[in-house]
Amino acid sequence: MPIASSLLAACLLGAGLVSAQDPGQEAGRDSGSAGPQQPEAPQVPISAFAAPLYLGELPPEVRSLRLIQLIHADVPKAARNVTRTHEETLALGDHIRAMLDLGKGFDELSREYSAAENAERGGVMGSFPEGLLAPQMDAFLFSADVGAVSKPIDLPTGVYVLQRIETYAATRHIFVKGNGEEHRARVQALRARIDAGEDFGAVALEASEDPYSQARGGLFTLFERGANDRLLKAAAFSARVGETVGPIRSPNGWHLIQRVPVEGHPSDLAEHSLIRVRAILISHDNTPVGVVSAPRPMNDAKNLAAEIHDRIRSGEDMAALAREFNDDPGGKERAGDIGWVHRNNPRNASFLTQLFKLGAGEMVGPVLTNAGYVIARREL
């Protein structure tokens, strides 16, 4: 998992490959008590490697959140010193939301009340496409405006107060190479010029030592919110639009970051957090119980996967081969398409993570997984 987090696991929809609940339900308290029977949610396309699948022509919308987790005595594996009742915890959730409505800082309340391991970092969870988090969380996140705070959300792992936060931060950048005092003095002098009214872009064009951004007048990365943002990325999200932050020290030198409007920022400067993937699974008869299997010996599966890989490399159509050979559930019908994959989806198989390091049209595999051998290609 890219984000090895018990908190994230608690917030995910679950280990199943289909949605068990309509993500459009009201995002309020839900104690799980009996009520009117709800119609069964429609099944979504499944795969052994990605859930849910995002098969639209365009990538899915991504939104970001932070949260406060409140534990009570009824939560499984709660520490023995947790004596607060379920009802007291719900009341505390209402109290925290009221304090937020009155202007109390989310970071401060997170540090004071949250039981989550990211409490000291303000409870930031990062960015998610719809359908990945628990349905009540999804329903709030994908209906709320930036800055909105949820009602207390009651899950088996605790009571949560969520806030939708900005997903993207566009930036300009100035870099001075070197970590000596003379380099720090130089970047401080550049900061003083900007603070005195000089245009950040003009100063970057004249003085920045980062060729990536210098030639663009300092235009730099369009960052996407993550769970553990550091250095330049963290600085960008801490700033207001138009504000300059720094000097910031990195192993390579000193940086100034200015946050600028997202609108109009060059699209080629966006972080590549979503890719389109096609994959073929060749399974065998020695997979774990409950995992995809096929009536062929493991060595035969290995040889068939190697043959398919070579045929693709020699120019055969991967989609056609997927329709013929793919053992991934629904994979023949989808011609191996497993849709858009988000870099920070903790459910991603390791071969999907490898594809983010490759360019469009490049492949990994055959890779041995617990479901069989996989050949995967980055499409976009």
Contacts in CASP RR format, 6 or more apart in sequence:
PFRMAT RR
TARGET T0000
AUTHOR 0000-0000-0000
METHOD contacts of the structure
MODEL  1
MPIASSLLAACLLGAGLVSAQDPGQEAGRDSGSAGPQQPEAPQVPISAFA
APLYLGELPPEVRSLRLIQLIHADVPKAARNVTRTHEETLALGDHIRAML
DLGKGFDELSREYSAAENAERGGVMGSFPEGLLAPQMDAFLFSADVGAVS
KPIDLPTGVYVLQRIETYAATRHIFVKGNGEEHRARVQALRARIDAGEDF
GAVALEASEDPYSQARGGLFTLFERGANDRLLKAAAFSARVGETVGPIRS
PNGWHLIQRVPVEGHPSDLAEHSLIRVRAILISHDNTPVGVVSAPRPMND
AKNLAAEIHDRIRSGEDMAALAREFNDDPGGKERAGDIGWVHRNNPRNAS
FLTQLFKLGAGEMVGPVLTNAGYVIARREL
1 346 0 8 1.000
1 347 0 8 1.000
1 348 0 8 1.000
2 343 0 8 1.000
2 344 0 8 1.000
2 345 0 8 1.000
2 346 0 8 1.000
2 348 0 8 1.000
2 353 0 8 1.000
3 227 0 8 1.000
3 228 0 8 1.000
3 344 0 8 1.000
3 346 0 8 1.000
4 346 0 8 1.000
5 117 0 8 1.000
5 118 0 8 1.000
5 227 0 8 1.000
5 346 0 8 1.000
6 117 0 8 1.000
7 69 0 8 1.000
7 116 0 8 1.000
7 117 0 8 1.000
7 118 0 8 1.000
7 125 0 8 1.000
8 125 0 8 1.000
8 227 0 8 1.000
8 346 0 8 1.000
9 346 0 8 1.000
10 69 0 8 1.000
10 155 0 8 1.000
10 157 0 8 1.000
10 158 0 8 1.000
11 67 0 8 1.000
11 125 0 8 1.000
11 133 0 8 1.000
11 134 0 8 1.000
11 137 0 8 1.000
11 155 0 8 1.000
11 157 0 8 1.000
11 160 0 8 1.000
12 132 0 8 1.000
12 133 0 8 1.000
12 134 0 8 1.000
12 346 0 8 1.000
12 347 0 8 1.000
13 19 0 8 1.000
13 20 0 8 1.000
13 131 0 8 1.000
13 132 0 8 1.000
13 133 0 8 1.000
13 134 0 8 1.000
13 135 0 8 1.000
13 138 0 8 1.000
14 20 0 8 1.000
14 134 0 8 1.000
16 51 0 8 1.000
17 46 0 8 1.000
17 47 0 8 1.000
17 48 0 8 1.000
17 51 0 8 1.000
17 329 0 8 1.000
18 43 0 8 1.000
18 44 0 8 1.000
18 46 0 8 1.000
18 51 0 8 1.000
18 52 0 8 1.000
19 41 0 8 1.000
19 43 0 8 1.000
19 44 0 8 1.000
19 52 0 8 1.000
19 131 0 8 1.000
19 135 0 8 1.000
20 41 0 8 1.000
21 41 0 8 1.000
21 135 0 8 1.000
22 38 0 8 1.000
22 41 0 8 1.000
22 135 0 8 1.000
23 130 0 8 1.000
23 131 0 8 1.000
23 135 0 8 1.000
23 138 0 8 1.000
23 139 0 8 1.000
23 142 0 8 1.000
24 135 0 8 1.000
24 138 0 8 1.000
24 139 0 8 1.000
25 135 0 8 1.000
25 136 0 8 1.000
25 139 0 8 1.000
26 139 0 8 1.000
27 136 0 8 1.000
27 137 0 8 1.000
27 139 0 8 1.000
27 140 0 8 1.000
27 143 0 8 1.000
27 144 0 8 1.000
27 150 0 8 1.000
27 151 0 8 1.000
27 153 0 8 1.000
28 136 0 8 1.000
28 140 0 8 1.000
28 150 0 8 1.000
28 151 0 8 1.000
28 152 0 8 1.000
28 153 0 8 1.000
28 154 0 8 1.000
29 90 0 8 1.000
29 151 0 8 1.000
29 152 0 8 1.000
29 153 0 8 1.000
29 154 0 8 1.000
30 136 0 8 1.000
30 153 0 8 1.000
30 154 0 8 1.000
31 86 0 8 1.000
31 154 0 8 1.000
32 154 0 8 1.000
44 52 0 8 1.000
44 53 0 8 1.000
45 52 0 8 1.000
45 53 0 8 1.000
45 55 0 8 1.000
45 330 0 8 1.000
45 334 0 8 1.000
46 53 0 8 1.000
46 329 0 8 1.000
46 330 0 8 1.000
47 53 0 8 1.000
47 328 0 8 1.000
47 329 0 8 1.000
47 330 0 8 1.000
47 331 0 8 1.000
47 338 0 8 1.000
48 281 0 8 1.000
48 291 0 8 1.000
48 292 0 8 1.000
48 328 0 8 1.000
48 329 0 8 1.000
48 369 0 8 1.000
48 371 0 8 1.000
49 279 0 8 1.000
49 281 0 8 1.000
49 328 0 8 1.000
49 338 0 8 1.000
49 348 0 8 1.000
49 349 0 8 1.000
49 351 0 8 1.000
49 352 0 8 1.000
49 369 0 8 1.000
49 371 0 8 1.000
49 374 0 8 1.000
50 277 0 8 1.000
50 338 0 8 1.000
50 339 0 8 1.000
50 341 0 8 1.000
50 345 0 8 1.000
50 347 0 8 1.000
50 348 0 8 1.000
50 349 0 8 1.000
50 352 0 8 1.000
51 347 0 8 1.000
52 131 0 8 1.000
52 132 0 8 1.000
53 338 0 8 1.000
53 339 0 8 1.000
54 60 0 8 1.000
54 129 0 8 1.000
54 339 0 8 1.000
54 340 0 8 1.000
54 341 0 8 1.000
55 334 0 8 1.000
55 337 0 8 1.000
55 339 0 8 1.000
55 340 0 8 1.000
56 339 0 8 1.000
56 340 0 8 1.000
59 274 0 8 1.000
59 276 0 8 1.000
59 340 0 8 1.000
60 129 0 8 1.000
60 130 0 8 1.000
60 274 0 8 1.000
60 340 0 8 1.000
60 342 0 8 1.000
61 129 0 8 1.000
61 130 0 8 1.000
61 142 0 8 1.000
62 127 0 8 1.000
62 128 0 8 1.000
62 129 0 8 1.000
62 167 0 8 1.000
62 224 0 8 1.000
62 273 0 8 1.000
62 274 0 8 1.000
62 342 0 8 1.000
63 127 0 8 1.000
63 128 0 8 1.000
63 130 0 8 1.000
63 141 0 8 1.000
63 142 0 8 1.000
63 164 0 8 1.000
63 167 0 8 1.000
64 124 0 8 1.000
64 125 0 8 1.000
64 126 0 8 1.000
64 127 0 8 1.000
64 128 0 8 1.000
64 164 0 8 1.000
64 165 0 8 1.000
64 166 0 8 1.000
64 167 0 8 1.000
64 225 0 8 1.000
64 226 0 8 1.000
65 125 0 8 1.000
65 126 0 8 1.000
65 128 0 8 1.000
65 137 0 8 1.000
65 141 0 8 1.000
65 162 0 8 1.000
65 163 0 8 1.000
65 164 0 8 1.000
65 165 0 8 1.000
66 106 0 8 1.000
66 110 0 8 1.000
66 122 0 8 1.000
66 123 0 8 1.000
66 124 0 8 1.000
66 125 0 8 1.000
66 126 0 8 1.000
66 162 0 8 1.000
66 163 0 8 1.000
66 165 0 8 1.000
67 114 0 8 1.000
67 116 0 8 1.000
67 123 0 8 1.000
67 125 0 8 1.000
67 160 0 8 1.000
67 161 0 8 1.000
67 162 0 8 1.000
67 163 0 8 1.000
68 93 0 8 1.000
68 96 0 8 1.000
68 106 0 8 1.000
68 109 0 8 1.000
68 110 0 8 1.000
68 113 0 8 1.000
68 114 0 8 1.000
68 116 0 8 1.000
68 119 0 8 1.000
68 123 0 8 1.000
68 160 0 8 1.000
68 161 0 8 1.000
69 114 0 8 1.000
69 115 0 8 1.000
69 116 0 8 1.000
69 119 0 8 1.000
69 157 0 8 1.000
69 158 0 8 1.000
69 159 0 8 1.000
69 160 0 8 1.000
70 84 0 8 1.000
70 89 0 8 1.000
70 92 0 8 1.000
70 93 0 8 1.000
70 96 0 8 1.000
70 113 0 8 1.000
70 114 0 8 1.000
70 115 0 8 1.000
70 152 0 8 1.000
70 158 0 8 1.000
70 159 0 8 1.000
70 160 0 8 1.000
70 161 0 8 1.000
71 78 0 8 1.000
71 79 0 8 1.000
71 82 0 8 1.000
71 84 0 8 1.000
71 89 0 8 1.000
71 115 0 8 1.000
71 158 0 8 1.000
72 78 0 8 1.000
72 82 0 8 1.000
72 84 0 8 1.000
72 85 0 8 1.000
72 86 0 8 1.000
72 88 0 8 1.000
72 89 0 8 1.000
72 158 0 8 1.000
72 159 0 8 1.000
73 82 0 8 1.000
73 83 0 8 1.000
73 84 0 8 1.000
73 85 0 8 1.000
73 86 0 8 1.000
74 85 0 8 1.000
74 86 0 8 1.000
75 82 0 8 1.000
75 156 0 8 1.000
75 157 0 8 1.000
75 158 0 8 1.000
76 156 0 8 1.000
76 157 0 8 1.000
84 92 0 8 1.000
89 158 0 8 1.000
89 159 0 8 1.000
90 152 0 8 1.000
90 154 0 8 1.000
90 159 0 8 1.000
92 113 0 8 1.000
92 159 0 8 1.000
93 152 0 8 1.000
93 159 0 8 1.000
93 161 0 8 1.000
94 152 0 8 1.000
96 109 0 8 1.000
96 113 0 8 1.000
96 152 0 8 1.000
96 161 0 8 1.000
97 149 0 8 1.000
97 150 0 8 1.000
97 151 0 8 1.000
97 152 0 8 1.000
97 161 0 8 1.000
99 109 0 8 1.000
100 106 0 8 1.000
100 109 0 8 1.000
100 149 0 8 1.000
100 161 0 8 1.000
100 163 0 8 1.000
101 149 0 8 1.000
106 122 0 8 1.000
106 123 0 8 1.000
106 163 0 8 1.000
107 122 0 8 1.000
110 116 0 8 1.000
110 119 0 8 1.000
110 120 0 8 1.000
110 122 0 8 1.000
110 123 0 8 1.000
111 119 0 8 1.000
111 120 0 8 1.000
111 122 0 8 1.000
114 122 0 8 1.000
114 123 0 8 1.000
116 123 0 8 1.000
118 124 0 8 1.000
118 125 0 8 1.000
118 227 0 8 1.000
121 228 0 8 1.000
124 165 0 8 1.000
124 225 0 8 1.000
124 226 0 8 1.000
124 227 0 8 1.000
124 229 0 8 1.000
125 227 0 8 1.000
126 225 0 8 1.000
126 226 0 8 1.000
126 227 0 8 1.000
126 344 0 8 1.000
127 167 0 8 1.000
127 224 0 8 1.000
127 225 0 8 1.000
127 226 0 8 1.000
127 273 0 8 1.000
127 342 0 8 1.000
127 344 0 8 1.000
128 141 0 8 1.000
128 342 0 8 1.000
128 344 0 8 1.000
128 345 0 8 1.000
129 340 0 8 1.000
129 342 0 8 1.000
129 345 0 8 1.000
130 138 0 8 1.000
130 141 0 8 1.000
130 142 0 8 1.000
131 138 0 8 1.000
132 138 0 8 1.000
132 342 0 8 1.000
132 345 0 8 1.000
132 347 0 8 1.000
133 141 0 8 1.000
134 153 0 8 1.000
134 155 0 8 1.000
136 153 0 8 1.000
136 154 0 8 1.000
136 155 0 8 1.000
137 153 0 8 1.000
137 160 0 8 1.000
137 162 0 8 1.000
140 148 0 8 1.000
140 150 0 8 1.000
140 151 0 8 1.000
140 153 0 8 1.000
140 162 0 8 1.000
140 164 0 8 1.000
141 162 0 8 1.000
141 164 0 8 1.000
144 150 0 8 1.000
144 164 0 8 1.000
145 164 0 8 1.000
146 164 0 8 1.000
146 165 0 8 1.000
146 166 0 8 1.000
147 163 0 8 1.000
147 164 0 8 1.000
147 165 0 8 1.000
148 163 0 8 1.000
148 164 0 8 1.000
149 161 0 8 1.000
149 162 0 8 1.000
149 163 0 8 1.000
150 160 0 8 1.000
150 161 0 8 1.000
150 162 0 8 1.000
150 163 0 8 1.000
152 159 0 8 1.000
152 160 0 8 1.000
152 161 0 8 1.000
153 159 0 8 1.000
153 160 0 8 1.000
153 161 0 8 1.000
153 162 0 8 1.000
165 225 0 8 1.000
166 225 0 8 1.000
166 237 0 8 1.000
167 224 0 8 1.000
167 225 0 8 1.000
168 222 0 8 1.000
168 223 0 8 1.000
168 224 0 8 1.000
168 225 0 8 1.000
168 262 0 8 1.000
168 270 0 8 1.000
169 222 0 8 1.000
169 223 0 8 1.000
169 225 0 8 1.000
169 233 0 8 1.000
169 236 0 8 1.000
169 237 0 8 1.000
169 239 0 8 1.000
169 259 0 8 1.000
169 262 0 8 1.000
170 222 0 8 1.000
170 223 0 8 1.000
170 259 0 8 1.000
170 260 0 8 1.000
170 261 0 8 1.000
170 262 0 8 1.000
170 265 0 8 1.000
170 269 0 8 1.000
171 220 0 8 1.000
171 221 0 8 1.000
171 222 0 8 1.000
171 223 0 8 1.000
171 232 0 8 1.000
171 236 0 8 1.000
171 257 0 8 1.000
171 258 0 8 1.000
171 259 0 8 1.000
171 260 0 8 1.000
172 200 0 8 1.000
172 201 0 8 1.000
172 204 0 8 1.000
172 213 0 8 1.000
172 217 0 8 1.000
172 218 0 8 1.000
172 219 0 8 1.000
172 220 0 8 1.000
172 257 0 8 1.000
172 258 0 8 1.000
172 260 0 8 1.000
173 204 0 8 1.000
173 208 0 8 1.000
173 210 0 8 1.000
173 213 0 8 1.000
173 218 0 8 1.000
173 219 0 8 1.000
173 220 0 8 1.000
173 221 0 8 1.000
173 232 0 8 1.000
173 255 0 8 1.000
173 256 0 8 1.000
173 257 0 8 1.000
173 258 0 8 1.000
174 187 0 8 1.000
174 190 0 8 1.000
174 200 0 8 1.000
174 203 0 8 1.000
174 204 0 8 1.000
174 207 0 8 1.000
174 208 0 8 1.000
174 210 0 8 1.000
174 218 0 8 1.000
174 255 0 8 1.000
174 256 0 8 1.000
175 208 0 8 1.000
175 209 0 8 1.000
175 210 0 8 1.000
175 213 0 8 1.000
175 214 0 8 1.000
175 252 0 8 1.000
175 253 0 8 1.000
175 254 0 8 1.000
175 255 0 8 1.000
176 183 0 8 1.000
176 186 0 8 1.000
176 187 0 8 1.000
176 190 0 8 1.000
176 207 0 8 1.000
176 208 0 8 1.000
176 209 0 8 1.000
176 253 0 8 1.000
176 254 0 8 1.000
176 255 0 8 1.000
177 183 0 8 1.000
177 209 0 8 1.000
177 252 0 8 1.000
177 253 0 8 1.000
178 252 0 8 1.000
178 253 0 8 1.000
178 254 0 8 1.000
179 249 0 8 1.000
179 251 0 8 1.000
179 252 0 8 1.000
179 253 0 8 1.000
179 254 0 8 1.000
183 253 0 8 1.000
183 254 0 8 1.000
184 247 0 8 1.000
184 249 0 8 1.000
184 254 0 8 1.000
186 254 0 8 1.000
187 246 0 8 1.000
187 247 0 8 1.000
187 254 0 8 1.000
187 255 0 8 1.000
187 256 0 8 1.000
188 247 0 8 1.000
190 203 0 8 1.000
190 207 0 8 1.000
190 256 0 8 1.000
191 244 0 8 1.000
191 246 0 8 1.000
191 247 0 8 1.000
191 256 0 8 1.000
193 203 0 8 1.000
194 200 0 8 1.000
194 203 0 8 1.000
194 244 0 8 1.000
194 256 0 8 1.000
194 258 0 8 1.000
195 244 0 8 1.000
200 218 0 8 1.000
200 244 0 8 1.000
200 256 0 8 1.000
200 258 0 8 1.000
201 217 0 8 1.000
201 218 0 8 1.000
202 217 0 8 1.000
204 213 0 8 1.000
204 214 0 8 1.000
204 217 0 8 1.000
204 218 0 8 1.000
205 214 0 8 1.000
205 215 0 8 1.000
205 217 0 8 1.000
205 218 0 8 1.000
208 214 0 8 1.000
208 217 0 8 1.000
208 218 0 8 1.000
210 218 0 8 1.000
212 220 0 8 1.000
213 219 0 8 1.000
213 220 0 8 1.000
216 266 0 8 1.000
219 265 0 8 1.000
219 266 0 8 1.000
219 269 0 8 1.000
220 257 0 8 1.000
220 269 0 8 1.000
221 232 0 8 1.000
221 233 0 8 1.000
221 269 0 8 1.000
221 270 0 8 1.000
221 271 0 8 1.000
222 262 0 8 1.000
222 265 0 8 1.000
222 266 0 8 1.000
222 267 0 8 1.000
222 269 0 8 1.000
222 270 0 8 1.000
222 271 0 8 1.000
223 229 0 8 1.000
223 232 0 8 1.000
223 233 0 8 1.000
223 236 0 8 1.000
223 237 0 8 1.000
223 271 0 8 1.000
224 270 0 8 1.000
224 271 0 8 1.000
224 273 0 8 1.000
225 237 0 8 1.000
226 233 0 8 1.000
226 344 0 8 1.000
227 344 0 8 1.000
229 237 0 8 1.000
231 248 0 8 1.000
231 250 0 8 1.000
231 255 0 8 1.000
232 248 0 8 1.000
232 250 0 8 1.000
232 255 0 8 1.000
232 257 0 8 1.000
235 245 0 8 1.000
235 246 0 8 1.000
235 248 0 8 1.000
235 257 0 8 1.000
236 245 0 8 1.000
236 257 0 8 1.000
236 259 0 8 1.000
238 245 0 8 1.000
239 245 0 8 1.000
239 257 0 8 1.000
239 258 0 8 1.000
239 259 0 8 1.000
240 259 0 8 1.000
241 259 0 8 1.000
241 260 0 8 1.000
241 261 0 8 1.000
242 258 0 8 1.000
242 259 0 8 1.000
242 260 0 8 1.000
243 258 0 8 1.000
243 259 0 8 1.000
244 256 0 8 1.000
244 257 0 8 1.000
244 258 0 8 1.000
245 256 0 8 1.000
245 257 0 8 1.000
245 258 0 8 1.000
245 259 0 8 1.000
246 255 0 8 1.000
246 256 0 8 1.000
246 257 0 8 1.000
247 254 0 8 1.000
247 255 0 8 1.000
247 256 0 8 1.000
248 254 0 8 1.000
248 255 0 8 1.000
248 256 0 8 1.000
248 257 0 8 1.000
249 255 0 8 1.000
272 343 0 8 1.000
272 356 0 8 1.000
273 342 0 8 1.000
273 343 0 8 1.000
273 344 0 8 1.000
274 340 0 8 1.000
274 341 0 8 1.000
274 342 0 8 1.000
274 343 0 8 1.000
275 340 0 8 1.000
275 341 0 8 1.000
275 343 0 8 1.000
275 355 0 8 1.000
275 356 0 8 1.000
275 378 0 8 1.000
275 379 0 8 1.000
275 380 0 8 1.000
276 337 0 8 1.000
276 339 0 8 1.000
276 340 0 8 1.000
276 341 0 8 1.000
276 378 0 8 1.000
276 379 0 8 1.000
276 380 0 8 1.000
277 337 0 8 1.000
277 338 0 8 1.000
277 339 0 8 1.000
277 340 0 8 1.000
277 341 0 8 1.000
277 352 0 8 1.000
277 355 0 8 1.000
277 376 0 8 1.000
277 377 0 8 1.000
277 378 0 8 1.000
277 379 0 8 1.000
278 318 0 8 1.000
278 319 0 8 1.000
278 322 0 8 1.000
278 335 0 8 1.000
278 336 0 8 1.000
278 337 0 8 1.000
278 338 0 8 1.000
278 376 0 8 1.000
278 377 0 8 1.000
278 379 0 8 1.000
279 322 0 8 1.000
279 326 0 8 1.000
279 328 0 8 1.000
279 336 0 8 1.000
279 338 0 8 1.000
279 351 0 8 1.000
279 374 0 8 1.000
279 375 0 8 1.000
279 376 0 8 1.000
279 377 0 8 1.000
280 305 0 8 1.000
280 308 0 8 1.000
280 318 0 8 1.000
280 321 0 8 1.000
280 322 0 8 1.000
280 325 0 8 1.000
280 326 0 8 1.000
280 328 0 8 1.000
280 336 0 8 1.000
280 374 0 8 1.000
280 375 0 8 1.000
280 376 0 8 1.000
281 292 0 8 1.000
281 326 0 8 1.000
281 327 0 8 1.000
281 328 0 8 1.000
281 331 0 8 1.000
281 369 0 8 1.000
281 371 0 8 1.000
281 372 0 8 1.000
281 373 0 8 1.000
281 374 0 8 1.000
282 294 0 8 1.000
282 301 0 8 1.000
282 304 0 8 1.000
282 305 0 8 1.000
282 308 0 8 1.000
282 325 0 8 1.000
282 327 0 8 1.000
282 366 0 8 1.000
282 372 0 8 1.000
282 373 0 8 1.000
282 374 0 8 1.000
282 375 0 8 1.000
283 292 0 8 1.000
283 293 0 8 1.000
283 294 0 8 1.000
283 296 0 8 1.000
283 301 0 8 1.000
283 327 0 8 1.000
283 371 0 8 1.000
283 372 0 8 1.000
283 373 0 8 1.000
284 293 0 8 1.000
284 294 0 8 1.000
284 296 0 8 1.000
284 297 0 8 1.000
284 298 0 8 1.000
284 300 0 8 1.000
284 301 0 8 1.000
284 372 0 8 1.000
284 373 0 8 1.000
285 293 0 8 1.000
285 294 0 8 1.000
285 295 0 8 1.000
285 296 0 8 1.000
285 297 0 8 1.000
285 298 0 8 1.000
286 293 0 8 1.000
286 297 0 8 1.000
286 298 0 8 1.000
287 293 0 8 1.000
287 370 0 8 1.000
287 371 0 8 1.000
287 372 0 8 1.000
288 370 0 8 1.000
291 370 0 8 1.000
291 371 0 8 1.000
292 327 0 8 1.000
292 328 0 8 1.000
292 329 0 8 1.000
292 371 0 8 1.000
292 372 0 8 1.000
294 301 0 8 1.000
294 327 0 8 1.000
296 304 0 8 1.000
301 372 0 8 1.000
301 373 0 8 1.000
302 366 0 8 1.000
302 368 0 8 1.000
302 373 0 8 1.000
304 325 0 8 1.000
304 373 0 8 1.000
305 365 0 8 1.000
305 366 0 8 1.000
305 373 0 8 1.000
305 374 0 8 1.000
305 375 0 8 1.000
306 366 0 8 1.000
308 321 0 8 1.000
308 325 0 8 1.000
308 366 0 8 1.000
308 375 0 8 1.000
309 363 0 8 1.000
309 365 0 8 1.000
309 366 0 8 1.000
309 375 0 8 1.000
311 321 0 8 1.000
312 318 0 8 1.000
312 321 0 8 1.000
312 363 0 8 1.000
312 375 0 8 1.000
312 377 0 8 1.000
313 363 0 8 1.000
318 336 0 8 1.000
318 375 0 8 1.000
318 377 0 8 1.000
319 335 0 8 1.000
319 336 0 8 1.000
319 337 0 8 1.000
320 335 0 8 1.000
322 331 0 8 1.000
322 332 0 8 1.000
322 334 0 8 1.000
322 335 0 8 1.000
322 336 0 8 1.000
323 332 0 8 1.000
323 335 0 8 1.000
323 336 0 8 1.000
324 332 0 8 1.000
326 332 0 8 1.000
326 336 0 8 1.000
327 371 0 8 1.000
327 372 0 8 1.000
328 336 0 8 1.000
328 338 0 8 1.000
328 371 0 8 1.000
331 337 0 8 1.000
337 379 0 8 1.000
341 348 0 8 1.000
341 352 0 8 1.000
341 355 0 8 1.000
342 348 0 8 1.000
343 353 0 8 1.000
343 356 0 8 1.000
349 369 0 8 1.000
349 374 0 8 1.000
350 367 0 8 1.000
351 364 0 8 1.000
351 365 0 8 1.000
351 367 0 8 1.000
351 369 0 8 1.000
351 374 0 8 1.000
351 376 0 8 1.000
352 376 0 8 1.000
354 364 0 8 1.000
355 362 0 8 1.000
355 364 0 8 1.000
355 376 0 8 1.000
355 377 0 8 1.000
355 378 0 8 1.000
358 364 0 8 1.000
358 378 0 8 1.000
359 378 0 8 1.000
360 378 0 8 1.000
360 379 0 8 1.000
360 380 0 8 1.000
361 377 0 8 1.000
361 378 0 8 1.000
361 379 0 8 1.000
362 377 0 8 1.000
362 378 0 8 1.000
363 375 0 8 1.000
363 376 0 8 1.000
363 377 0 8 1.000
363 378 0 8 1.000
364 375 0 8 1.000
364 376 0 8 1.000
365 373 0 8 1.000
365 374 0 8 1.000
365 375 0 8 1.000
365 376 0 8 1.000
366 373 0 8 1.000
366 374 0 8 1.000
366 375 0 8 1.000
367 373 0 8 1.000
367 374 0 8 1.000
367 375 0 8 1.000
367 376 0 8 1.000
END
